[in-house]
C-alpha cells in the first residue's frame, strides 16, 4: 500500500502543474490526462501485484516460466474506461553464482526486457538465464518478459486474415515497374483499410508512448520502486521515451542497438536510413562469401557473389522452388543475414546448393511457414499500427516514389521491400501523434548504457550517437567493425563485461568505450540434412 499512498500524494502535489500542461501537439509535450492516467494505473497495479502461475497453453512456454497479467488502460487519458491485460512472464533470480557454488548472490530486483519490433514478443526472454553469458544476471535478477499491447496474448491486433498472409511465391524487383507499383499501392491501401475495420477506434491507442506508459505500470505491478530495463532495437526507442517521461523511476537501463530518437526521423526517415545501411551489410555478407569461395563456389569477389544471387533470383522468378519460394522469399531470407552474421554460413550454403540443383535447403530457410501465419500476421499488424500512429508520414505517393527511386540507385537490396512494408502508413485512417522530444538534462536520469555495433543495418550507428547526445550521463559502448543487430549477451566478451559490470555493480566507463569485433562466422558446409 506504500506505493498507492506515494502515487496519491504525488498526484495531489502535481495536479496543479499537470492540468496546466499543454496538450500533445506541436511541442510534443504529453497531455496531463495521460500522465495522471499512468499514475492511476500504476497505483492500481502496485496494489494488485502480479499473480504468477502456469502460462497459458497457447504461449507454448516451458514449465520453468511462470506467467501473470497486468491490467492497463487502453487509453491513458481515460484510466477508468476500457482496460486490457498484458501477459507477463518471469523466472525468479537463481541466487547461484556460476563461478562459485558456495556463494549466494543477493537479489537486485526485476530485469524487464523488450526485444524490439514493434510487434516482438518477450515472453520467452526469461529462458535466457540458462545461457552461460546470462547466468550472472539470472542469479541477481528476476528475468521478466512480456507481450506488449497488441502482441500475442495482450489484446492482440489483426489487420488481415492470417490465411491470406505472407503466401509465396512473390516477386521482389529492385527497380519496380509502374504497374508493379500500382499493384503494391492497392495492397497497402487495402491493408490500412483492414486495420481500421478490424480494430475500430481502439487502433489509435497502439503507440510507442503507450508502450512506455505500460512499462511504468508493469514496474509498479512487479513491486519495483525503480525500473531496471533492457530494450533491444525498437525497445530502445520506447525505453528512451520512458526515460524522458519518468526519469525518477529509472534504476538502470540498457539500450541495445539504438533507434535514432530524433523526432524528425520517426519513422519515415529512419526507414530510409535503414535501407541505405542494409546495402553496406549486404556487401559485408557478399565479401565474406567471396572469401570462402572454395567452400561455396559462388564467386571470389563480392560482385561475383551478387551475380550468383541475381542468377538464383531470375531462376526463381521463372520457376519458384517447391512452388513457394520466389524472389521475394529469397530476399527475405537473405535480409535476415543482414541482421545476424550467424546466418551467413547457412544462407551461403543454401544459395550454393540451389544453384547446383538442390533446392531443399533454400526451401527450408526461405519458404513460407503456414503454421506461423497467425503470429506473423499479428506481429506485422502491431508493427504497422505503432509506426503509423507514432508520427506523420508522407501521404502522397510521389514523395515515396521520388525518395526511394533515388535511394534504390545506390542501395537496391532492401529499399523497395522496406517501402512495401511501410506504405500502409501513407493511407492510415487513425490520428497521428507528434513524436516526443527524447531528452534529459544533467542529473535528471541515472547513468544509462547504450550498446551499438558500428555496422548495424537495422539500427544504423548514427542512432546510437544521437541517443547518447540526448540522454545526459549516458555511456556508449561500441563494437567496432561489426554489424550484428543486438549485441548484449552475445559472443563478444568485452561487450558482456560492460553489461555485467553495469547491471550487477552499477559501474560504467566514462562517456564512451569500444570493443574489438566478435569473431567472424566460420563456413560450415553441411551436406545431407537441410538446415
C-alpha positions as semicolon CSV with decimal commas, in nm:
position;residue;x (nm);y (nm);z (nm)
1;X;0,000;0,000;0,000
2;X;0,300;0,232;0,037
3;X;0,312;0,263;-0,340
4;X;-0,054;0,356;-0,352
5;X;-0,005;0,628;-0,093
6;X;0,306;0,756;-0,269
7;X;0,124;0,786;-0,601
8;X;-0,174;0,953;-0,439
9;X;0,049;1,208;-0,269
10;X;0,239;1,272;-0,590
11;X;-0,089;1,310;-0,774
12;X;-0,218;1,578;-0,540
13;X;0,113;1,767;-0,541
14;X;0,146;1,760;-0,919
15;X;-0,217;1,813;-1,010
16;X;-0,195;2,190;-1,026
17;X;0,100;2,193;-1,263
18;X;-0,011;1,899;-1,475
19;X;-0,354;2,032;-1,559
20;X;-0,186;2,342;-1,696
21;X;0,046;2,144;-1,924
22;X;-0,010;2,194;-2,298
23;X;-0,184;1,926;-2,497
24;X;0,013;1,678;-2,703
25;X;0,080;1,856;-3,029
26;X;0,348;2,061;-3,199
27;X;0,557;2,079;-2,882
28;X;0,549;1,703;-2,829
29;X;0,459;1,753;-2,459
30;X;0,238;1,466;-2,335
31;X;-0,110;1,564;-2,215
32;X;-0,170;1,598;-1,843
33;X;-0,453;1,345;-1,864
34;X;-0,218;1,069;-1,983
35;X;0,032;1,147;-1,708
36;X;-0,234;1,131;-1,440
37;X;-0,382;0,822;-1,603
38;X;-0,045;0,648;-1,585
39;X;-0,015;0,735;-1,218
40;X;-0,364;0,599;-1,151
41;X;-0,298;0,276;-1,340
42;X;0,040;0,227;-1,172
43;X;-0,113;0,277;-0,826
44;X;-0,375;0,013;-0,901
45;X;-0,112;-0,223;-1,036
46;X;0,108;-0,175;-0,729
47;X;-0,185;-0,268;-0,507
48;X;-0,285;-0,568;-0,720
49;X;0,062;-0,706;-0,793
50;X;0,106;-0,992;-1,039
51;X;-0,029;-1,336;-0,960
52;X;0,219;-1,562;-1,133
53;X;0,115;-1,915;-1,222
54;X;0,109;-2,158;-1,513
55;X;0,145;-1,991;-1,851
56;X;-0,145;-2,028;-2,097
57;X;-0,108;-2,327;-2,323
58;X;-0,116;-2,111;-2,633
59;X;0,206;-1,944;-2,520
60;X;0,393;-2,276;-2,559
61;X;0,639;-2,195;-2,281
62;X;0,823;-2,447;-2,061
63;X;0,707;-2,502;-1,704
64;X;1,004;-2,315;-1,562
65;X;0,849;-1,987;-1,678
66;X;0,558;-1,852;-1,476
67;X;0,306;-1,610;-1,619
68;X;0,063;-1,350;-1,495
69;X;-0,124;-1,047;-1,624
70;X;-0,102;-0,674;-1,566
71;X;-0,406;-0,458;-1,637
72;X;-0,353;-0,126;-1,818
73;X;-0,592;0,132;-1,965
74;X;-0,646;0,114;-2,338
75;X;-0,649;0,495;-2,328
76;X;-0,440;0,653;-2,052
77;X;-0,646;0,971;-2,077
78;X;-0,940;0,758;-1,953
79;X;-0,797;0,520;-1,692
80;X;-1,147;0,425;-1,576
81;X;-1,251;0,331;-1,929
82;X;-1,173;0,014;-2,122
83;X;-0,878;-0,183;-1,989
84;X;-0,665;-0,453;-2,144
85;X;-0,445;-0,723;-1,994
86;X;-0,076;-0,767;-2,076
87;X;0,073;-1,115;-2,036
88;X;0,395;-1,111;-1,833
89;X;0,647;-1,394;-1,785
90;X;0,909;-1,447;-1,516
91;X;1,181;-1,675;-1,387
92;X;1,295;-1,578;-1,039
93;X;1,656;-1,496;-0,960
94;X;1,851;-1,818;-0,901
95;X;2,093;-1,665;-0,645
96;X;2,354;-1,909;-0,783
97;X;2,698;-1,772;-0,865
98;X;2,809;-1,960;-1,180
99;X;3,174;-1,920;-1,072
100;X;3,136;-2,001;-0,701
101;X;2,876;-2,260;-0,599
102;X;2,912;-2,169;-0,229
103;X;2,820;-1,802;-0,278
104;X;2,457;-1,693;-0,262
105;X;2,402;-1,397;-0,494
106;X;2,174;-1,130;-0,346
107;X;1,866;-1,040;-0,549
108;X;1,867;-0,695;-0,711
109;X;1,508;-0,688;-0,834
110;X;1,343;-0,750;-1,169
111;X;1,514;-0,701;-1,506
112;X;1,241;-0,630;-1,763
113;X;1,323;-0,691;-2,129
114;X;1,175;-0,597;-2,464
115;X;1,316;-0,750;-2,785
116;X;1,201;-0,480;-3,027
117;X;0,971;-0,479;-3,324
118;X;0,733;-0,310;-3,284
119;X;0,545;-0,637;-3,256
120;X;0,805;-0,861;-3,090
121;X;0,712;-1,089;-2,801
122;X;0,938;-1,103;-2,497
123;X;0,759;-1,391;-2,324
124;X;1,042;-1,641;-2,375
125;X;1,310;-1,397;-2,256
126;X;1,341;-1,543;-1,903
127;X;1,487;-1,862;-2,053
128;X;1,797;-1,662;-2,146
129;X;1,911;-1,708;-1,787
130;X;2,013;-2,063;-1,877
131;X;2,263;-1,937;-2,136
132;X;2,615;-1,913;-1,990
133;X;2,659;-1,545;-2,083
134;X;2,344;-1,457;-1,886
135;X;2,380;-1,672;-1,574
136;X;2,531;-1,398;-1,361
137;X;2,240;-1,168;-1,444
138;X;1,992;-1,452;-1,389
139;X;2,142;-1,508;-1,044
140;X;2,082;-1,148;-0,936
141;X;1,762;-1,058;-1,117
142;X;1,417;-1,195;-1,173
143;X;1,414;-1,212;-1,553
144;X;1,087;-1,068;-1,681
145;X;0,946;-1,062;-2,034
146;X;0,606;-0,971;-2,167
147;X;0,383;-0,934;-2,469
148;X;0,340;-0,559;-2,532
149;X;-0,007;-0,428;-2,608
150;X;-0,136;-0,577;-2,931
151;X;0,114;-0,864;-2,934
152;X;0,033;-1,232;-2,889
153;X;-0,192;-1,269;-2,589
154;X;-0,202;-0,899;-2,490
155;X;-0,516;-0,762;-2,661
156;X;-0,386;-0,882;-2,998
157;X;-0,421;-0,675;-3,313
158;X;-0,501;-0,818;-3,656
159;X;-0,529;-0,640;-3,989
160;X;-0,574;-0,931;-4,227
161;X;-0,696;-1,289;-4,226
162;X;-0,381;-1,492;-4,145
163;X;-0,482;-1,750;-4,406
164;X;-0,408;-1,489;-4,672
165;X;-0,093;-1,351;-4,513
166;X;0,263;-1,399;-4,639
167;X;0,197;-1,656;-4,905
168;X;0,455;-1,742;-5,167
169;X;0,591;-1,719;-5,422
170;X;0,626;-1,341;-5,463
171;X;0,841;-1,109;-5,670
172;X;1,098;-0,858;-5,536
173;X;1,206;-0,624;-5,815
174;X;1,487;-0,389;-5,716
175;X;1,367;-0,140;-5,979
176;X;0,989;-0,200;-5,996
177;X;0,777;-0,114;-6,296
178;X;0,492;0,136;-6,277
179;X;0,236;-0,142;-6,299
180;X;0,402;-0,328;-6,012
181;X;0,399;-0,008;-5,803
182;X;0,027;0,038;-5,868
183;X;-0,035;-0,318;-5,753
184;X;0,156;-0,263;-5,427
185;X;-0,017;0,072;-5,365
186;X;-0,353;-0,104;-5,390
187;X;-0,234;-0,368;-5,143
188;X;-0,115;-0,101;-4,898
189;X;-0,448;0,080;-4,915
190;X;-0,635;-0,245;-4,855
191;X;-0,412;-0,332;-4,560
192;X;-0,461;0,010;-4,397
193;X;-0,834;-0,024;-4,452
194;X;-0,830;-0,372;-4,295
195;X;-0,650;-0,239;-3,986
196;X;-0,915;0,029;-3,940
197;X;-1,209;-0,204;-3,999
198;X;-1,086;-0,487;-3,779
199;X;-0,980;-0,274;-3,482
200;X;-1,205;0,031;-3,485
201;X;-1,130;0,327;-3,262
202;X;-0,901;0,116;-3,041
203;X;-0,639;0,124;-3,318
204;X;-0,521;0,475;-3,228
205;X;-0,407;0,362;-2,882
206;X;-0,132;0,129;-3,005
207;X;0,161;0,370;-2,983
208;X;0,515;0,393;-2,854
209;X;0,409;0,643;-2,589
210;X;0,153;0,397;-2,458
211;X;0,417;0,123;-2,463
212;X;0,629;0,345;-2,237
213;X;0,333;0,408;-2,007
214;X;0,257;0,035;-1,996
215;X;0,616;-0,024;-1,888
216;X;0,566;0,200;-1,587
217;X;0,253;0,009;-1,487
218;X;0,444;-0,320;-1,519
219;X;0,719;-0,176;-1,299
220;X;0,465;-0,091;-1,032
221;X;0,289;-0,427;-1,059
222;X;0,622;-0,604;-1,002
223;X;0,667;-0,403;-0,682
224;X;0,970;-0,215;-0,813
225;X;1,017;0,145;-0,700
226;X;1,258;0,199;-0,988
227;X;1,286;0,015;-1,318
228;X;1,576;-0,194;-1,443
229;X;1,518;-0,240;-1,815
230;X;1,692;-0,370;-2,123
231;X;1,547;-0,290;-2,463
232;X;1,680;-0,407;-2,796
233;X;1,617;-0,235;-3,130
234;X;1,270;-0,074;-3,115
235;X;1,276;-0,147;-2,742
236;X;1,541;0,124;-2,713
237;X;1,300;0,381;-2,856
238;X;1,015;0,340;-2,613
239;X;1,276;0,283;-2,340
240;X;1,409;0,629;-2,425
241;X;1,054;0,765;-2,415
242;X;1,022;0,610;-2,070
243;X;1,346;0,772;-1,956
244;X;1,215;1,109;-2,074
245;X;0,868;1,069;-1,922
246;X;0,967;0,901;-1,595
247;X;1,335;0,974;-1,525
248;X;1,293;0,941;-1,147
249;X;1,152;0,590;-1,195
250;X;1,471;0,462;-1,362
251;X;1,725;0,248;-1,179
252;X;1,931;0,113;-1,468
253;X;1,862;0,096;-1,842
254;X;2,046;-0,077;-2,126
255;X;1,972;0,037;-2,481
256;X;2,095;-0,239;-2,715
257;X;2,115;-0,137;-3,083
258;X;1,958;0,205;-3,053
259;X;1,693;0,359;-3,275
260;X;1,758;0,721;-3,368
261;X;1,510;0,907;-3,141
262;X;1,527;1,242;-3,323
263;X;1,158;1,333;-3,376
264;X;1,229;1,429;-3,737
265;X;1,347;1,071;-3,802
266;X;1,038;0,894;-3,661
267;X;0,966;0,685;-3,864
268;X;0,985;0,766;-4,236
269;X;1,343;0,894;-4,240
270;X;1,464;0,619;-4,009
271;X;1,342;0,367;-4,264
272;X;1,529;0,543;-4,543
273;X;1,844;0,533;-4,331
274;X;1,788;0,165;-4,262
275;X;1,755;0,081;-4,631
276;X;2,081;0,261;-4,704
277;X;2,259;0,079;-4,421
278;X;2,142;-0,264;-4,533
279;X;2,326;-0,214;-4,860
280;X;2,651;-0,197;-4,664
281;X;2,566;-0,503;-4,460
282;X;2,467;-0,694;-4,775
283;X;2,813;-0,609;-4,910
284;X;2,969;-0,746;-4,590
285;X;2,793;-1,079;-4,646
286;X;2,899;-1,095;-5,010
287;X;3,261;-1,020;-4,922
288;X;3,261;-1,292;-4,655
289;X;3,109;-1,541;-4,901
290;X;3,367;-1,449;-5,164
291;X;3,643;-1,508;-4,911
292;X;3,512;-1,865;-4,877
293;X;3,464;-1,933;-5,246
294;X;3,645;-2,264;-5,204
295;X;3,357;-2,378;-4,983
296;X;3,056;-2,227;-5,157
297;X;3,162;-2,171;-5,519
298;X;2,958;-1,850;-5,550
299;X;3,246;-1,635;-5,674
300;X;3,570;-1,499;-5,530
301;X;3,463;-1,133;-5,538
302;X;3,160;-0,957;-5,392
303;X;3,042;-0,871;-5,744
304;X;3,056;-1,235;-5,849
305;X;2,855;-1,336;-5,542
306;X;2,598;-1,072;-5,641
307;X;2,577;-1,225;-5,987
308;X;2,519;-1,568;-5,830
309;X;2,239;-1,422;-5,619
310;X;2,086;-1,248;-5,922
311;X;2,104;-1,573;-6,117
312;X;1,914;-1,751;-5,841
313;X;1,653;-1,474;-5,825
314;X;1,596;-1,490;-6,200
315;X;1,563;-1,869;-6,190
316;X;1,316;-1,848;-5,901
317;X;1,110;-1,586;-6,086
318;X;1,073;-1,828;-6,375
319;X;1,021;-2,141;-6,164
320;X;0,967;-2,097;-5,786
321;X;1,144;-2,355;-5,573
322;X;0,896;-2,604;-5,436
323;X;0,623;-2,390;-5,590
324;X;0,652;-2,143;-5,300
325;X;0,995;-1,977;-5,292
326;X;1,025;-1,690;-5,537
327;X;1,250;-1,382;-5,545
328;X;1,053;-1,225;-5,257
329;X;1,120;-1,520;-5,029
330;X;1,485;-1,527;-5,137
331;X;1,525;-1,160;-5,050
332;X;1,354;-1,209;-4,713
333;X;1,584;-1,494;-4,619
334;X;1,897;-1,301;-4,711
335;X;1,769;-0,991;-4,533
336;X;1,795;-1,192;-4,211
337;X;2,164;-1,235;-4,287
338;X;2,186;-0,856;-4,272
339;X;2,072;-0,869;-3,910
340;X;2,278;-1,162;-3,783
341;X;2,606;-1,290;-3,924
342;X;2,537;-1,628;-3,760
343;X;2,309;-1,681;-4,062
344;X;2,586;-1,629;-4,316
345;X;2,711;-1,989;-4,347
346;X;2,358;-2,129;-4,376
347;X;2,242;-1,876;-4,634
348;X;2,557;-1,914;-4,843
349;X;2,522;-2,291;-4,837
350;X;2,153;-2,275;-4,934
351;X;2,230;-2,047;-5,230
352;X;2,519;-2,266;-5,337
353;X;2,326;-2,593;-5,327
354;X;2,026;-2,437;-5,504
355;X;2,239;-2,320;-5,795
356;X;2,386;-2,670;-5,811
357;X;2,039;-2,819;-5,849
358;X;1,934;-2,900;-5,491
359;X;1,664;-2,660;-5,363
360;X;1,592;-2,834;-5,030
361;X;1,796;-2,605;-4,806
362;X;1,669;-2,290;-4,975
363;X;1,308;-2,406;-4,940
364;X;1,364;-2,488;-4,572
365;X;1,521;-2,149;-4,498
366;X;1,315;-1,921;-4,722
367;X;0,980;-2,090;-4,767
368;X;0,659;-1,962;-4,603
369;X;0,560;-2,130;-4,277
370;X;0,178;-2,158;-4,262
371;X;0,193;-2,280;-3,903
372;X;0,337;-1,942;-3,801
373;X;0,095;-1,731;-4,006
374;X;-0,115;-1,612;-3,711
375;X;0,191;-1,497;-3,518
376;X;0,349;-1,334;-3,823
377;X;0,029;-1,150;-3,917
378;X;-0,014;-1,027;-3,560
379;X;0,345;-0,904;-3,540
380;X;0,309;-0,717;-3,870
381;X;-0,019;-0,561;-3,757
382;X;0,140;-0,427;-3,438
383;X;0,447;-0,304;-3,625
384;X;0,229;-0,118;-3,873
385;X;-0,011;0,027;-3,615
386;X;0,262;0,160;-3,387
387;X;0,479;0,311;-3,658
388;X;0,184;0,462;-3,845
389;X;0,030;0,605;-3,526
390;X;0,354;0,743;-3,384
391;X;0,419;1,020;-3,632
392;X;0,326;1,186;-3,959
393;X;0,417;1,006;-4,283
394;X;0,413;1,136;-4,640
395;X;0,061;1,090;-4,773
396;X;0,146;1,143;-5,140
397;X;0,288;0,851;-5,334
398;X;0,507;1,083;-5,539
399;X;0,715;1,159;-5,226
400;X;0,776;0,791;-5,155
401;X;0,847;0,723;-5,522
402;X;1,092;1,012;-5,555
403;X;1,287;0,937;-5,236
404;X;1,313;0,563;-5,285
405;X;1,380;0,567;-5,659
406;X;1,676;0,789;-5,580
407;X;1,789;0,568;-5,291
408;X;1,749;0,243;-5,485
409;X;2,008;0,362;-5,737
410;X;2,277;0,320;-5,470
411;X;2,105;0,082;-5,227
412;X;1,884;-0,160;-5,424
413;X;1,893;-0,459;-5,188
414;X;1,634;-0,355;-4,928
415;X;1,493;-0,020;-5,042
416;X;1,173;-0,121;-5,218
417;X;1,096;-0,408;-4,981
418;X;1,109;-0,154;-4,699
419;X;0,871;0,071;-4,890
420;X;0,607;-0,200;-4,929
421;X;0,634;-0,285;-4,558
422;X;0,564;0,072;-4,452
423;X;0,344;0,204;-4,730
424;X;0,015;0,144;-4,540
425;X;0,120;0,444;-4,327
426;X;0,057;0,669;-4,629
427;X;-0,310;0,570;-4,621
428;X;-0,359;0,531;-4,246
429;X;-0,701;0,612;-4,103
430;X;-0,616;0,666;-3,733
431;X;-0,488;1,002;-3,596
432;X;-0,112;1,060;-3,595
433;X;0,086;1,164;-3,289
434;X;0,366;1,415;-3,256
435;X;0,686;1,231;-3,151
436;X;0,815;1,314;-2,805
437;X;1,144;1,504;-2,794
438;X;1,362;1,247;-2,615
439;X;1,595;1,442;-2,391
440;X;1,714;1,453;-2,031
441;X;1,922;1,717;-1,858
442;X;2,218;1,673;-1,623
443;X;2,121;1,490;-1,306
444;X;1,765;1,409;-1,420
445;X;1,837;1,048;-1,510
446;X;2,069;0,787;-1,353
447;X;2,357;0,676;-1,578
448;X;2,241;0,454;-1,865
449;X;2,426;0,221;-2,104
450;X;2,394;0,232;-2,484
451;X;2,532;-0,056;-2,694
452;X;2,588;-0,039;-3,069
453;X;2,763;-0,232;-3,343
454;X;2,932;0,004;-3,584
455;X;2,791;-0,163;-3,898
456;X;2,445;-0,250;-3,767
457;X;2,200;-0,201;-4,054
458;X;1,866;-0,236;-3,876
459;X;1,952;0,047;-3,638
460;X;2,236;0,242;-3,801
461;X;2,515;0,363;-3,573
462;X;2,417;0,730;-3,606
463;X;2,109;0,646;-3,398
464;X;2,324;0,540;-3,104
465;X;2,525;0,861;-3,129
466;X;2,204;1,064;-3,130
467;X;2,059;0,885;-2,828
468;X;2,391;0,929;-2,648
469;X;2,373;1,305;-2,710
470;X;2,015;1,326;-2,585
471;X;2,040;1,124;-2,263
472;X;2,261;1,316;-2,025
473;X;2,503;1,093;-1,838
474;X;2,466;0,801;-2,078
475;X;2,764;0,587;-2,179
476;X;2,810;0,445;-2,529
477;X;2,991;0,113;-2,582
478;X;3,069;0,041;-2,948
479;X;3,155;-0,290;-3,108
480;X;3,392;-0,181;-3,382
481;X;3,377;-0,317;-3,738
482;X;3,081;-0,545;-3,658
483;X;2,719;-0,541;-3,766
484;X;2,517;-0,791;-3,566
485;X;2,186;-0,646;-3,450
486;X;2,155;-0,684;-3,073
487;X;2,490;-0,745;-2,902
488;X;2,415;-0,779;-2,530
489;X;2,478;-1,128;-2,400
490;X;2,618;-1,242;-2,734
491;X;2,958;-1,371;-2,838
492;X;3,160;-1,058;-2,755
493;X;3,306;-1,100;-2,405
494;X;3,414;-0,736;-2,397
495;X;3,058;-0,610;-2,453
496;X;2,922;-0,858;-2,200
497;X;3,174;-0,739;-1,945
498;X;3,040;-0,384;-1,967
499;X;2,681;-0,507;-1,942
500;X;2,751;-0,721;-1,635
501;X;2,953;-0,451;-1,462
502;X;2,670;-0,203;-1,511
503;X;2,372;-0,421;-1,423
504;X;2,541;-0,605;-1,137
505;X;2,756;-0,332;-0,985
506;X;2,642;-0,004;-1,138
507;X;2,990;0,052;-1,287
508;X;3,032;0,230;-1,620
509;X;3,322;0,369;-1,819
510;X;3,347;0,744;-1,870
511;X;3,126;0,853;-2,162
512;X;3,248;0,605;-2,427
513;X;3,429;0,277;-2,471
514;X;3,500;0,041;-2,761
515;X;3,532;-0,333;-2,810
516;X;3,704;-0,522;-3,088
517;X;3,463;-0,712;-3,316
518;X;3,348;-1,062;-3,233
519;X;3,492;-1,340;-3,445
520;X;3,352;-1,376;-3,795
521;X;3,145;-1,689;-3,855
522;X;3,327;-1,986;-3,998
523;X;3,198;-2,157;-4,311
524;X;3,004;-2,467;-4,215
525;X;2,911;-2,676;-4,517
526;X;2,652;-2,930;-4,405
527;X;2,585;-3,193;-4,668
528;X;2,275;-3,402;-4,620
529;X;2,000;-3,273;-4,394
530;X;1,854;-2,932;-4,481
531;X;1,923;-2,663;-4,220
